[in-house]
């Protein structure tokens, strides 16, 4: 390779090398540390001692110095400081050289892109569950456009949930719930923590009638059943004593376990938004029972089966 002209070398050194905080170790053939330099403290490598075995001082090098396939580059290796480096190993006359180049920015960017890809896959699952088909195969040819369209679809659903005055949550692996929709004002009055907390919600602890319904919902979620399970109306009271009529529904969107809370219209009283009742007008789901949408395959645990009716789709 011909020598680089001075302007090219200066650019490479200033913009491609110096910005990556290079640091190095020189190791003797017997594995003992000979010399070091650069910004090693950036990577948590401090207190090094000359003449001691390097692998006992720099644990990230364990088992690497005996490799014969050098020169070698190992990308995005995490260091004791939590930063990531591209780790270069190369032979020298006295033994082995080790070069650290900061790759933290690239690794964080990779993780952001991976997160976007995961979100895209999740949106694809929602799309398939809702519309019954996957998006076109041309998505691979123009992923940015399809990601934009998927985000617009997600935004549309969020606006739809807001217009319906509905709370949509997904149950997590830990058994808690995370919000998928915006939070209506009525829900924050009943569950103030939901105004600032997106994850780790426990609505069953706030609404005793809902806790009974979640037992039936768990059966639907566990077998990834089809259809929708509904609780029937029940009531909850906020901190001011105002009574609200609520209804819960559970469903599966692929492997995602969805819980919806809404203010149902009240027969004979019109469509109230929000549905607010005097205490005692709406019975708890414990007394009213729970109703299953046809196709769910699950019956209610409610004791008063005469109060349970099928909702026709």
C-alpha positions in Angstrom: 0.0 0.0 0.0 1.5 3.3 -1.0 2.2 6.0 1.6 -0.8 8.3 2.2 -0.2 11.9 1.2 0.1 14.3 4.2 -3.4 15.8 3.8 -5.0 12.4 3.7 -3.1 11.1 6.6 -4.0 14.2 8.6 -7.7 13.7 7.9 -7.6 10.1 8.8 -5.8 10.8 12.0 -8.0 13.8 13.0 -11.4 12.6 12.0 -11.2 8.8 12.0 -8.7 7.9 14.6 -8.4 10.6 17.2 -12.2 10.9 17.6 -12.2 7.2 18.7 -10.0 7.7 21.7 -7.3 5.2 20.8 -5.4 3.3 23.5 -2.9 0.5 23.3 -1.1 -2.3 25.1 2.1 -4.0 24.1 2.4 -7.5 25.4 5.5 -9.7 25.5 5.4 -13.2 24.1 5.2 -14.7 27.6 2.0 -12.7 28.2 3.5 -10.0 30.4 2.6 -6.4 30.0 5.5 -4.4 28.5 4.0 -0.9 27.8 0.8 1.0 27.4 -0.6 4.3 26.5 -3.6 6.4 25.3 -6.9 7.0 27.0 -7.1 3.6 28.8 -8.9 5.2 31.8 -11.8 5.8 29.4 -12.3 2.1 29.2 -11.8 1.5 32.9 -8.3 0.1 32.5 -6.3 1.8 35.4 -3.6 0.7 37.8 -1.8 -1.4 35.2 1.6 -2.8 36.3 4.5 -3.5 34.0 5.9 -7.0 34.0 2.7 -8.7 35.3 0.6 -11.1 33.2 -1.7 -8.8 31.2 -4.7 -11.2 31.2 -4.9 -10.9 35.0 -5.1 -7.1 34.7 -7.3 -6.8 31.6 -9.9 -9.5 31.9 -11.4 -8.7 28.4 -8.2 -10.2 26.9 -8.6 -13.6 28.6 -7.9 -16.3 26.1 -7.3 -13.9 23.2 -3.5 -13.4 23.3 -2.8 -17.1 22.4 -4.8 -16.8 19.2 -2.9 -17.4 16.0 -5.4 -15.8 13.5 -4.0 -12.3 14.0 -4.2 -9.6 13.0 -7.8 -9.7 14.2 -10.6 -7.2 15.0 -13.3 -8.0 17.5 -16.1 -5.3 17.2 -18.1 -3.8 20.0 -16.5 -5.4 23.0 -17.8 -4.1 26.3 -15.1 -2.7 28.7 -15.1 -2.4 32.5 -16.2 1.2 32.2 -19.3 0.2 30.2 -18.0 1.7 27.0 -17.7 -0.4 23.8 -14.5 -0.8 21.8 -13.4 -2.3 18.5 -10.6 -4.5 19.8 -7.6 -5.0 17.4 -5.0 -7.6 18.0 -1.8 -7.6 15.9 1.6 -9.2 16.1 4.7 -7.3 17.0 8.4 -8.3 17.1 8.3 -8.6 20.8 4.9 -10.3 21.1 1.4 -8.9 20.6 -0.1 -5.4 20.3 -3.7 -4.5 21.4 -5.5 -1.5 20.2 -8.7 -0.1 21.7 -10.9 2.2 19.5 -14.1 3.6 21.0 -17.2 2.2 19.3 -19.8 3.3 21.9 -21.6 5.6 19.5 -21.9 2.9 16.8 -23.1 0.3 19.3 -25.8 2.7 20.7 -26.9 3.5 17.2 -27.1 -0.2 16.4 -29.2 -0.8 19.5 -31.6 2.0 18.4 -31.9 0.5 15.0 -32.5 -2.9 16.5 -35.2 -1.4 18.8 -36.8 0.1 15.7 -36.7 -3.2 14.0 -38.4 -4.8 17.0 -41.1 -2.2 17.0 -41.6 -2.7 13.3 -42.1 -6.4 13.9 -44.5 -5.7 16.7 -46.5 -3.3 14.5 -46.5 -6.0 11.9 -48.0 -8.5 14.3 -50.7 -5.9 15.4 -51.5 -5.2 11.7 -51.8 -8.9 11.0 -54.0 -9.5 14.0 -56.3 -6.6 13.2 -56.6 -6.9 9.5 -56.1 -10.6 9.1 -53.2 -10.4 6.7 -49.6 -9.3 6.6 -48.3 -6.2 4.9 -47.1 -6.6 1.3 -43.8 -8.3 0.5 -42.6 -5.0 -1.0 -41.9 -3.8 2.5 -38.4 -5.2 2.2 -37.7 -3.0 -0.8 -38.8 0.2 0.9 -38.7 -0.4 4.7 -38.6 3.4 5.6 -41.8 4.1 3.8 -43.5 1.1 5.4 -42.2 2.0 8.8 -43.6 5.5 8.3 -46.9 4.0 7.3 -46.9 1.6 10.2 -46.2 4.5 12.6 -49.0 6.5 11.0 -51.3 3.4 11.5 -50.2 3.2 15.2 -50.9 6.9 15.6 -54.3 6.4 14.0 -55.2 3.7 16.4 -54.0 5.8 19.3 -56.3 8.6 18.1 -59.1 6.1 17.7 -58.7 4.8 21.3 -58.7 8.4 22.5 -61.9 9.2 20.6 -63.5 6.1 22.1 -62.4 7.2 25.6 -60.8 3.8 26.0 -57.7 2.6 27.9 -55.7 -0.1 26.1 -53.0 -2.1 28.0 -50.8 -5.1 27.3 -49.9 -7.6 30.0 -46.2 -8.1 30.4 -44.3 -11.3 31.2 -44.1 -10.1 34.8 -47.9 -10.0 35.1 -48.2 -6.2 35.2 -49.6 -4.0 32.5 -48.2 -1.3 30.2 -50.1 1.3 28.4 -50.6 1.2 24.7 -53.0 4.1 24.4 -53.3 7.6 25.7 -54.8 8.0 29.1 -58.3 9.5 29.3 -59.0 12.0 32.0 -61.5 9.7 33.7 -58.9 7.0 34.1 -56.4 9.3 35.8 -59.1 10.2 38.3 -59.5 6.6 39.2 -55.9 5.6 38.8 -53.7 8.7 39.3 -50.4 6.8 38.9 -51.3 6.1 35.3 -50.8 9.8 34.4 -47.0 9.5 34.8 -46.4 5.7 34.8 -46.5 3.8 31.5 -45.3 0.4 32.8 -45.8 -1.8 35.8 -49.5 -0.9 36.2 -51.7 -3.1 38.4 -55.3 -2.2 37.6 -56.5 -5.4 39.4 -55.3 -3.9 42.6 -57.2 -0.6 42.0 -60.5 -2.2 40.8 -61.5 -5.2 42.9 -64.2 -6.1 40.4 -61.6 -6.2 37.6 -59.3 -8.6 39.6 -62.0 -11.3 39.4 -62.3 -10.8 35.7 -58.6 -11.1 35.1 -58.7 -14.7 36.4 -60.9 -15.6 33.4 -58.9 -13.4 31.1 -55.8 -15.3 32.1 -57.3 -18.5 30.7 -57.9 -16.8 27.4 -54.4 -15.3 27.3 -52.7 -18.5 28.3 -54.1 -20.5 25.4 -54.0 -17.6 23.0 -57.8 -18.0 22.5 -59.7 -16.3 19.7 -62.5 -13.8 20.2 -63.1 -11.4 23.0 -63.9 -11.8 26.7 -66.0 -9.1 28.3 -66.7 -8.4 32.0 -70.0 -6.7 31.8 -70.5 -3.3 33.5 -69.2 -2.6 37.0 -68.6 0.5 39.0 -65.7 2.3 40.5 -65.4 5.5 42.6 -62.8 8.2 42.4 -61.2 10.2 45.2 -64.0 12.8 45.1 -66.8 10.2 45.5 -67.8 10.3 41.8 -69.1 6.9 40.6 -68.1 5.6 37.1 -69.6 2.7 35.1 -66.8 0.7 33.5 -66.4 -2.4 31.4 -63.4 -4.5 30.7 -62.6 -6.7 27.7 -59.7 -9.1 27.1 -58.3 -10.4 23.8 -55.2 -11.8 22.2 -53.4 -10.1 19.3 -51.0 -12.9 18.4 -48.9 -13.5 21.5 -49.9 -10.1 22.9 -52.3 -10.1 25.8 -54.5 -7.1 25.6 -56.8 -5.5 28.2 -59.2 -2.7 27.4 -61.2 -0.5 29.9 -64.0 1.6 28.6 -67.1 3.6 29.7 -70.0 1.6 28.3 -73.2 3.3 27.1 -76.0 2.8 29.6 -79.3 1.3 28.2 -82.1 3.8 28.5 -79.8 6.7 29.4 -78.2 7.5 26.1 -74.5 7.5 25.4 -72.9 9.3 28.3 -69.2 10.3 28.0 -68.0 9.8 30.5 -70.6 7.4 32.0 -71.1 8.6 35.5 -73.7 7.1 37.8 -74.9 7.6 41.3 -73.5 5.0 43.7 -75.3 1.8 43.5 -76.8 2.2 40.0 -74.3 -0.2 38.4 -73.6 -3.5 40.1 -70.1 -4.9 40.5 -68.9 -7.5 38.1 -68.7 -9.9 41.1 -72.6 -9.7 41.3 -73.4 -9.1 37.7 -71.1 -11.8 36.3 -69.0 -11.7 33.2 -70.0 -12.1 29.6 -68.0 -13.7 26.9 -68.2 -12.7 23.2 -69.1 -15.6 21.1 -66.0 -17.4 19.8 -63.9 -16.9 22.8 -64.6 -20.4 24.1 -64.6 -19.3 27.8 -67.5 -19.2 30.2 -67.8 -16.8 33.1 -66.8 -17.6 36.6 -69.7 -15.5 37.8 -72.1 -17.1 40.2 -75.2 -15.4 38.7 -75.3 -17.0 35.3 -78.7 -15.5 34.6 -77.0 -12.1 34.4 -74.6 -13.4 31.7 -75.6 -12.9 28.1 -73.6 -13.4 24.9 -72.7 -10.3 22.9 -73.3 -11.0 19.2 -70.4 -9.9 16.9 
